[in-house]
Amino acid sequence: MTQQAYYLRASSFAQRLNRIVGWLARHGLSLGGSAELSVRGRRSGQMQRIPVNMHTFEGERYLVSARGHSQWVRNMRAAAGGELRLGRRVDHFTAVEIADDAQKARIIRAYLERWGWQVDQYFQGITAKSTDAELLAACPDHPVFRIGAAA
């Protein structure tokens, strides 16, 4: 029996809040560094939008999926890139998923140090203060993508 990949669906309240945060980002207002991610749907071919917290670690930009293997993650794997929008500024990018759990654990720890106040509840008890072993164990549940300049 295969185990289902971790995914924590957003509540109706969180969905409404995401729509508000996305609307603000489209109009140039970032809440603590948020932006609106657009990625082409792997089935529909239409651009799908969701607010995200861009994370910079050791000079590189990353997207971390706090809720696990969500739709935007599955779409990003298929599209290998997308757009980040903040107001009129649209950054087209390529994305490479980080496979090395040790590297992911360092990125996730830094992400939780920065964004934990907002996302800790999605990490099933993992926080920035968790042990290295606990973070490594959580890595398969939280995809991480390195963001690069579009070709």
C-alpha positions as CSV (number, residue, x, y, z in Angstrom):
1,M,0.0,0.0,0.0
2,T,1.5,3.4,-1.0
3,Q,1.3,6.3,1.3
4,Q,-0.5,9.4,0.0
5,A,1.7,12.5,-0.3
6,Y,1.2,15.0,2.5
7,Y,-1.2,17.9,1.5
8,L,-3.1,20.1,3.9
9,R,-6.0,21.6,2.0
10,A,-6.8,25.2,2.8
11,S,-9.9,25.9,4.9
12,S,-12.6,28.1,3.4
13,F,-11.3,31.0,5.6
14,A,-7.7,30.4,4.4
15,Q,-9.0,30.4,0.8
16,R,-10.7,33.7,1.3
17,L,-7.6,35.1,2.9
18,N,-5.5,33.9,0.0
19,R,-7.8,35.7,-2.4
20,I,-7.3,38.9,-0.4
21,V,-3.5,38.6,-0.2
22,G,-3.3,37.7,-3.9
23,W,-5.5,40.7,-4.8
24,L,-3.2,43.0,-2.7
25,A,-0.1,41.5,-4.4
26,R,-1.6,42.1,-7.9
27,H,-2.1,45.7,-6.8
28,G,1.4,46.2,-5.5
29,L,0.9,45.6,-1.8
30,S,3.1,42.9,-0.3
31,L,2.4,41.6,3.2
32,G,5.8,40.9,4.7
33,G,7.3,39.9,1.3
34,S,4.4,38.0,-0.3
35,A,3.8,37.9,-4.0
36,E,1.4,36.2,-6.3
37,L,2.6,33.1,-8.0
38,S,1.2,32.2,-11.4
39,V,2.0,28.8,-12.9
40,R,0.4,27.0,-15.9
41,G,-2.0,24.3,-14.9
42,R,-0.8,20.8,-16.0
43,R,-4.3,19.8,-17.1
44,S,-6.1,23.0,-18.0
45,G,-3.2,24.9,-19.5
46,Q,-4.6,28.0,-17.8
47,M,-2.5,30.1,-15.5
48,Q,-3.3,29.3,-11.8
49,R,-2.6,32.0,-9.2
50,I,-1.8,31.7,-5.5
51,P,0.0,34.0,-3.0
52,V,3.3,32.8,-1.8
53,N,6.1,33.8,0.5
54,M,9.3,34.1,-1.6
55,H,12.3,33.0,0.5
56,T,15.9,34.1,0.0
57,F,18.6,31.8,1.4
58,E,22.3,32.1,0.9
59,G,21.7,34.5,-2.1
60,E,19.3,32.2,-3.9
61,R,15.5,32.5,-4.1
62,Y,13.2,29.6,-3.2
63,L,9.5,28.7,-3.0
64,V,8.7,26.3,-0.1
65,S,5.3,24.5,0.0
66,A,4.2,24.7,3.6
67,R,1.0,22.8,2.8
68,G,2.9,19.9,1.1
69,H,2.2,18.5,-2.4
70,S,-0.4,21.1,-3.4
71,Q,-1.8,21.9,-6.8
72,W,0.8,24.7,-7.4
73,V,3.6,22.2,-6.6
74,R,2.2,19.6,-9.1
75,N,1.8,22.3,-11.7
76,M,5.3,23.7,-11.0
77,R,6.8,20.2,-11.6
78,A,5.1,20.1,-15.0
79,A,5.8,23.7,-16.0
80,A,9.3,24.1,-14.5
81,G,8.6,27.8,-14.1
82,G,6.1,30.5,-13.8
83,E,5.6,34.2,-12.9
84,L,5.8,36.1,-9.6
85,R,3.8,39.3,-9.5
86,L,3.8,42.3,-7.3
87,G,1.8,45.1,-8.8
88,R,3.0,45.9,-12.3
89,R,6.2,44.0,-11.8
90,V,6.1,40.5,-13.2
91,D,9.2,38.3,-12.9
92,H,9.2,35.2,-15.2
93,F,11.3,32.4,-13.7
94,T,12.5,28.9,-14.1
95,A,12.1,26.5,-11.2
96,V,14.2,23.5,-10.2
97,E,12.9,21.2,-7.4
98,I,15.5,20.5,-4.6
99,A,15.9,16.8,-4.2
100,D,18.7,16.7,-1.6
101,D,16.9,16.5,1.8
102,A,20.0,17.9,3.7
103,Q,19.9,21.0,1.6
104,K,16.1,21.2,1.9
105,A,16.3,20.9,5.7
106,R,18.6,24.0,5.8
107,I,16.3,26.0,3.6
108,I,13.2,24.9,5.5
109,R,14.8,25.8,8.8
110,A,15.6,29.3,7.5
111,Y,12.1,29.6,6.0
112,L,10.5,28.7,9.3
113,E,12.7,31.3,11.1
114,R,11.4,33.9,8.7
115,W,7.8,32.8,8.1
116,G,7.1,30.4,11.0
117,W,4.6,32.9,12.6
118,Q,2.5,32.4,9.5
119,V,3.1,28.8,8.5
120,D,4.1,26.7,11.5
121,Q,0.7,25.1,11.8
122,Y,1.2,23.5,8.3
123,F,4.4,21.7,9.3
124,Q,2.9,19.1,11.7
125,G,4.9,20.2,14.8
126,I,8.1,21.1,13.0
127,T,9.5,24.6,13.8
128,A,12.7,26.5,13.2
129,K,13.9,25.1,16.6
130,S,13.3,21.4,15.6
131,T,16.3,19.1,15.6
132,D,18.1,18.3,12.3
133,A,16.6,14.8,12.4
134,E,13.1,16.2,12.7
135,L,13.6,18.6,9.9
136,L,15.0,15.8,7.7
137,A,12.0,13.6,8.4
138,A,9.7,16.4,7.3
139,C,11.5,17.2,4.1
140,P,9.5,14.7,1.9
141,D,6.3,16.5,2.9
142,H,7.4,20.0,1.9
143,P,8.7,20.5,-1.7
144,V,11.2,23.3,-2.3
145,F,12.0,24.9,-5.6
146,R,15.0,27.1,-6.4
147,I,13.9,30.0,-8.6
148,G,16.1,31.2,-11.4
149,A,15.9,33.8,-14.2
150,A,13.8,32.8,-17.1
151,A,15.7,31.8,-20.2
